[in-house]
């Protein structure tokens, strides 16, 4: 009587269910977020520069009202 050994192999496959539209949405949201942060930082830096140039927050407010009213 002859005995034979058979090796069984198991194939494991994975499937990526990420859609291109989902990836594109994440990239678009990230780009808008980065742009918004950059605009916010620029606005904050401009406000600080204006306060320094006009002599403080009160001077900035007074000069702003003068500019708006044309004085």
Secondary structure, 3 states (H helix, E strand, C coil): CCCCCCCCCCCCCCCCCCCHHHHHHHHHHHHHHHHHHHHHHHHHHHHHHHHHHHCCHHHHHHHHHHHHHCC
